[in-house]
Amino acid sequence: WETLPYDNFSPHQDIVSERLETLYRLPSLAAGILVVPMSTLMHRLPPVHYVAGSSLVLEPGQVLDRESFRGNLERNGYRNVETVYEHGEFALRGSLLDIFPMGSDLPYRVDLLDDEVDSLRTFSPDTQRTLEKVSAINLLPAREYPLNPAAIERFRLNWYDAFDVDHDACPTYREVSAGRAPGGCEYYLPLFFEACATLFDYLPAGTPVIAVGDHYRAAQRFWADAEHRHTEYGIDPRRPLLPPARCFTPVEELYHLLGRCPVLELRRNPEAPVHVASPSQALPDLSSQGARQTPAERLQRFMQQHTGPLLLCAESAGRREVLLENLAAHGLTPPEVADWADFLASGLRF
């Protein structure tokens, strides 16, 4: 996620889209590499059957009841808008249905002939012009939790069991009860299901794991951060929080699950016998060291000593903007590049 534990706002729809597409593809994936930080690995996930069972395929010739389909989209988290620009949006105007499915690179325009799908085309969200015909559309749910009547009722019952508060005074409870998705609702995911899953449930049996660096310490840090934020933000009776063990996988449970997989560990240990020589080395510590030096000052010092190019990476567009603002405050204004290939082609040093 782009968010921190128990944030009261939701990740960007593009991030949700990529996650849902990944979860949908993982169980049947024959070959591939999935790169996952420990924080992501520790998040509770919706059951496997929810992502697979909530998907829908549209094809030409298929009979489509417009009002029923509209309601189904809204219950699966799609937003009814006038013009479709982002993932999770749809617009129904006469015989045209525009929709931007989660996991899709482009939105689609569905041309209806009475109650039958006549044609399917992609279109540009910028110009709204159609691009090319497609043979089928795979519609994934717009969120990792459902908002159908049965799910809302389960949420309400689980909320009653979890929290001893004035329920009607809680915005999250009121919004979900009305069929809407409030910001930060992802941290109430367990209330929508009888049981949650972990990423291990989505992986094909026997999936090998390559563990890089001090992953155990990273897991401990994330768990400590989740507990700290639960203590700090859980005092508001209008927004009660689930305990960390319900939203995240505890460290001991995580390593029990990890122990079921074949694991290759890659660690940097200067004292260990060298089997594979590598010119790489660990980055210096750029964290704050009291009043002596700020992270920006330590970065500037590193740049003076480092003779090669330097690329700073952010996990998401939101994190990138925060990073750029912090750097600009210290007189550092690196240009933006799309990816590693663009950086190499640019010839930039920083």
C-alpha positions in Angstrom: 0.0 0.0 0.0 0.9 3.6 -0.3 -0.6 4.2 3.1 0.9 3.5 6.6 -0.9 1.2 9.1 -4.3 2.7 10.2 -4.2 5.7 8.0 -7.6 7.2 7.5 -7.3 7.6 3.7 -7.1 5.0 1.0 -4.4 4.1 -1.5 -4.6 5.6 -5.0 -6.9 3.6 -7.4 -4.0 2.8 -9.7 -2.2 1.0 -6.8 -5.4 -0.9 -5.9 -5.8 -1.8 -9.5 -2.3 -3.3 -9.7 -2.7 -5.2 -6.5 -6.0 -6.8 -7.6 -4.6 -7.8 -10.9 -1.7 -9.4 -9.2 -3.9 -11.3 -6.7 -6.1 -12.4 -9.6 -3.2 -13.8 -11.6 -1.1 -15.3 -8.9 -2.9 -18.6 -8.2 -2.6 -19.7 -11.9 0.8 -18.2 -12.6 3.1 -20.8 -14.2 6.3 -18.7 -14.1 7.2 -15.2 -12.9 8.9 -13.2 -10.2 7.0 -11.3 -7.5 9.0 -8.7 -5.5 7.4 -8.0 -2.1 8.6 -6.0 0.8 8.0 -7.4 4.3 5.4 -4.8 5.1 3.3 -6.0 2.1 3.8 -9.6 2.9 2.4 -9.0 6.5 -0.9 -7.5 5.4 -4.0 -9.6 5.7 -5.7 -10.1 2.3 -9.2 -11.0 1.1 -9.9 -14.7 0.6 -8.8 -16.1 -2.7 -12.3 -17.0 -3.7 -13.4 -13.3 -3.4 -11.0 -12.0 -6.0 -11.6 -14.9 -8.4 -15.4 -15.2 -7.7 -16.1 -11.4 -8.1 -14.6 -11.1 -11.6 -16.8 -11.0 -14.6 -16.1 -11.4 -18.4 -17.9 -9.3 -21.0 -18.1 -10.6 -24.6 -19.9 -9.5 -27.7 -23.3 -11.1 -28.0 -23.7 -11.4 -24.2 -27.1 -10.3 -22.8 -26.8 -7.5 -20.3 -29.5 -6.0 -18.1 -28.3 -2.4 -17.6 -29.9 -1.6 -14.3 -28.8 -5.0 -12.8 -25.3 -4.6 -14.2 -25.1 -1.0 -12.8 -26.1 -2.2 -9.4 -23.6 -5.1 -9.6 -20.8 -2.7 -10.5 -21.6 -0.3 -7.6 -21.7 -3.3 -5.1 -18.3 -4.3 -6.4 -16.9 -0.8 -5.6 -17.1 0.9 -9.0 -18.0 4.6 -9.0 -20.7 5.9 -11.3 -19.4 9.1 -12.9 -20.1 11.4 -15.9 -16.8 10.8 -17.6 -14.4 7.9 -17.0 -10.8 8.9 -16.3 -9.5 6.5 -13.6 -9.5 2.9 -12.5 -12.8 1.8 -10.8 -15.0 4.3 -12.7 -17.9 3.7 -15.0 -20.5 5.8 -17.0 -23.7 4.5 -18.5 -25.1 6.8 -21.2 -27.9 5.5 -23.3 -26.5 2.6 -25.4 -22.9 3.3 -24.3 -21.1 1.9 -21.2 -17.7 3.3 -20.4 -15.7 1.4 -17.8 -12.1 1.4 -16.5 -11.6 -2.1 -15.0 -9.1 -2.7 -12.2 -6.0 -4.3 -13.6 -6.5 -2.8 -17.1 -4.1 -0.5 -18.9 -7.0 1.3 -20.7 -10.7 1.9 -20.2 -13.3 0.2 -22.4 -16.3 1.4 -24.3 -19.1 -1.1 -24.5 -21.7 -0.5 -27.3 -25.1 -2.0 -26.4 -27.7 -3.0 -28.9 -30.9 -3.2 -26.8 -29.8 -5.6 -24.0 -27.0 -7.2 -25.9 -23.3 -6.4 -26.0 -22.6 -5.3 -29.6 -18.9 -4.3 -29.6 -16.1 -3.7 -27.2 -13.4 -1.1 -27.8 -10.6 0.5 -25.8 -10.5 4.3 -25.5 -8.1 7.0 -24.4 -9.1 8.5 -21.0 -7.4 11.8 -22.1 -9.1 12.3 -25.4 -12.1 10.0 -24.9 -11.6 8.7 -28.4 -12.0 4.9 -29.2 -8.8 3.0 -30.1 -9.3 -0.6 -31.1 -11.7 -3.5 -30.8 -11.2 -6.3 -28.3 -12.8 -9.7 -28.0 -13.5 -9.7 -24.2 -13.2 -7.6 -21.0 -12.2 -9.1 -17.7 -13.8 -7.1 -14.9 -12.2 -7.4 -11.5 -13.7 -6.0 -8.3 -12.8 -2.3 -7.6 -11.7 -3.0 -4.0 -10.4 -5.8 -1.9 -13.6 -5.9 0.0 -17.3 -6.2 -1.1 -20.1 -3.8 -0.5 -23.1 -6.0 -1.3 -25.9 -6.4 1.2 -24.6 -9.6 2.7 -21.1 -8.2 3.1 -22.4 -5.0 4.7 -24.5 -7.0 7.2 -21.4 -9.1 8.0 -19.4 -5.9 8.5 -22.0 -4.5 10.9 -22.2 -7.7 13.0 -18.5 -8.0 13.2 -18.2 -4.3 14.1 -20.6 -4.9 17.0 -18.5 -7.8 18.3 -15.2 -5.9 17.9 -16.0 -2.5 19.3 -17.8 -1.3 22.4 -18.6 2.3 21.1 -21.5 4.4 20.0 -21.7 2.9 16.5 -23.8 5.6 15.0 -21.1 8.2 16.0 -18.5 6.4 13.9 -18.2 7.7 10.3 -16.7 4.4 9.0 -19.6 2.4 10.4 -22.2 4.9 9.0 -20.6 5.0 5.5 -20.2 1.3 5.1 -23.8 0.8 6.4 -24.9 3.1 3.6 -23.0 1.1 1.0 -20.1 3.6 0.6 -16.4 3.1 1.0 -14.8 5.6 3.4 -11.1 6.4 3.4 -9.0 4.0 5.3 -11.6 1.2 5.1 -8.8 -1.2 4.1 -7.8 -1.5 7.7 -11.3 -2.9 8.5 -10.9 -5.7 5.9 -11.4 -8.6 8.4 -14.9 -7.3 9.2 -16.1 -8.1 5.7 -15.1 -11.8 5.7 -15.4 -14.8 7.9 -11.6 -15.3 7.5 -8.8 -13.4 5.7 -6.0 -14.8 3.7 -2.2 -14.1 3.4 -0.1 -13.8 0.3 1.0 -17.4 0.8 -2.6 -18.5 0.1 -2.4 -17.0 -3.3 1.0 -18.5 -4.3 1.0 -21.8 -6.2 2.1 -24.8 -4.1 5.9 -25.2 -3.8 6.6 -21.6 -4.8 10.3 -20.9 -3.9 11.1 -17.8 -1.9 14.3 -15.7 -2.2 14.8 -13.7 1.0 17.1 -10.7 0.7 18.8 -8.8 3.5 17.8 -8.7 7.2 14.1 -9.6 6.5 13.5 -10.6 10.1 14.5 -7.2 11.4 12.4 -5.6 8.7 9.4 -7.6 9.9 10.0 -6.7 13.5 10.2 -3.0 12.6 6.9 -3.1 10.7 5.2 -4.9 13.5 6.5 -2.4 16.0 5.3 0.5 13.8 1.8 -1.1 13.5 1.6 -1.5 17.3 2.8 2.1 17.9 0.3 3.6 15.4 -2.5 1.4 16.8 -1.8 2.8 20.3 -1.4 6.4 19.0 -4.5 6.5 16.8 -6.8 4.0 18.5 -7.9 6.4 21.3 -10.5 8.1 19.2 -13.9 6.5 20.0 -15.3 7.7 16.7 -12.7 5.6 14.8 -11.9 2.5 16.8 -9.1 0.3 15.4 -8.8 -3.4 15.1 -5.8 -4.9 16.9 -2.7 -5.4 14.7 -3.0 -9.2 14.7 -6.3 -8.9 12.9 -5.0 -6.6 10.2 -1.5 -7.9 9.8 0.3 -11.2 10.2 2.4 -11.4 13.5 6.1 -12.0 13.0 5.9 -15.5 14.5 3.0 -16.5 12.3 4.7 -15.1 9.2 7.8 -17.2 9.7 5.7 -20.3 10.4 4.1 -19.7 6.9 7.5 -18.9 5.4 8.9 -22.2 6.8 6.5 -24.2 4.5 8.3 -22.8 1.4 11.7 -23.6 -0.1 13.7 -20.5 0.9 17.0 -19.2 -0.5 18.6 -16.5 1.7 20.8 -13.8 0.3 22.7 -11.9 2.9 25.7 -9.6 3.0 28.2 -10.9 5.5 31.8 -9.6 5.2 33.1 -12.4 7.4 31.4 -15.3 5.5 33.3 -17.3 2.8 32.7 -15.6 -0.6 31.2 -17.9 -3.1 29.9 -15.3 -5.5 32.0 -12.2 -5.9 30.1 -9.0 -6.4 31.2 -5.3 -6.8 28.1 -4.1 -5.0 28.2 -2.6 -1.5 25.7 -1.5 1.1 24.4 2.1 1.0 25.5 4.4 3.8 23.1 5.2 6.6 21.3 8.4 5.7 19.0 8.6 8.7 19.0 11.5 11.1 21.8 11.5 13.7 20.5 13.9 16.3 21.5 17.5 15.9 24.7 16.8 14.1 23.4 16.1 10.5 20.0 15.9 8.9 19.3 13.1 6.3 19.6 15.7 3.5 23.0 16.9 4.7 24.2 13.3 4.9 22.8 12.7 1.3 24.7 15.8 0.1 27.9 14.6 1.7 27.5 11.2 0.1 26.9 12.8 -3.3 30.2 14.7 -2.9 32.1 11.5 -2.2 30.3 9.3 -4.8 31.7 9.5 -8.3 29.0 7.6 -10.2 25.3 8.4 -11.1 22.7 8.4 -8.3 19.0 7.4 -8.8 16.5 7.9 -6.0 13.4 5.6 -6.2 10.0 6.1 -4.6 7.4 3.4 -4.1 4.5 5.4 -5.6 3.6 8.7 -7.2 2.5 10.1 -3.8 5.8 9.1 -2.1 7.7 10.6 -5.0 6.0 14.0 -4.5 6.8 13.9 -0.8 10.4 13.0 -1.5 10.7 15.8 -4.1 9.3 18.4 -1.6 11.7 17.4 1.1 14.7 17.5 -1.3 13.6 20.9 -2.7 13.6 22.3 0.9 17.3 21.6 1.0 18.1 22.9 -2.5 18.1 19.5 -4.2 15.9 19.4 -7.4 16.6 16.1 -9.3 14.7 15.7 -12.6 12.1 13.0 -12.8 12.6 9.9 -15.0 10.1 7.2 -15.7 12.2 4.1 -15.1 15.7 2.6 -15.0 16.1 2.6 -18.8 15.2 6.3 -19.1 17.7 7.1 -16.3 20.5 5.3 -18.1 19.6 6.9 -21.5 19.4 10.4 -19.9 23.1 10.5 -18.9 22.1 12.3 -15.7 24.3 12.1 -12.7 21.5 12.8 -10.2 
